[in-house]
């Protein structure tokens, strides 16, 4: 379930932030900020549903998922395909997130 919550959190965070981008950078209506703030609140709540002993560790592991989901958002919503370098960077971040996530679960089981 943890990866589900990470993915849900990323969607809420990116969507919420994107509404601010639309308002400020794309001259969309200020009313876009209303669903944006709601989405950001859902993001914060969703991250609390992740099983972790420490918030910082959950946020660190989430970072890798966020990066991959941001690149997917760019491709799907903004129609901007990531470069090979984007993909390589995302892969490195996912490896780091997996190390943090699985080492945390090992520490939790042995502690």
N, C-alpha and C positions, 0 to 999 in steps of 0.2 A: 504493500500500500504506500510505502514511503515515496517510491518513484512517481506514483499517481499524484500524490500531494505536491511533490516538487514540480511536476508538469503543470498541474492546475495553478499553482502559485505563480509560475512563470507566465502563463497566459494572462492571469489577472494583472500581474505587475506590468507586463509589456503593453497590454491593452490600455491600462490606466495611464501609463506614461505617454502612450501614443496620442491619447486625447489632448494632452497638454501640447504635444508636438503639433498636432493638427491646428489647435487654436493659435499658438504662437508663431509657428513657422509657415503654416499653410493658410492662414487667415480664415479659419473656420469660426463658427459661432462660439462665443464664450460658454454657451449652454452645453457644449461638449464636455466641459469640465465636471458637470454633475455626474454623468456615468463614470467619468474618469476617477473621481474621488471615491465613488462606491467600489469601483474595481480595485483601487489601491487598498481600500479597507479589507476587501475580500482576500487580497493577496496576503496582507499581514495576518489575518485570521487563519488562512489556509496553512501558512508556514508553522503555526503553532500545533497543527495536527500531525506533524512529522514526529516519529518516534526518535527521540534523542535526549540524552542526559543534559546536554548543554546547548543553549541557543546558538552560540558562536560556531560550534561544530556543525550544527544543522545548516546554518547560513553558509558556511564555507563549502559544504558538500553541494548545497543548492546552486552555488555560483557556476559550477560546470554545466548544470542543466539549463540555467538561465542563458548562458552564452549560446548553447546549441539552439535553444528555442528562439533567441533573438535573431539568429541567422535564418531560421525557418520562417520567422515572421517577415523578415526582409524579403525572402523569396516568395512567400505566399501572398502577403498583403501589399507589399511595396513593389513587387515584381522586379526585384534586384537580386540576381543570383550571386551567392557567395563565391569568392575566388578560391583557388586551391589553397592559398595561404590562410584564408578564413577557415577552411575545413581543417587544415593542419593544426591551427591554433585551437579550434574547438575540440579536436581529438585530444590534444594535450591536456586541455582543461577537464575533459570528461575522465581521462585517466586519473588526474589529480583528485577529482571529486570521488571517484570510485575508491581510491586509496583511503581518503578521509572517511568515507561512509563505511567501508568494510572494516577498517582498523577500529573505528568507533564501536561497531557491533561486536568485534572480538574483545575489545577492552571491557565492554559492558557485560559480556558473558563470563569473562574470567575474573571480573572484579566483584 
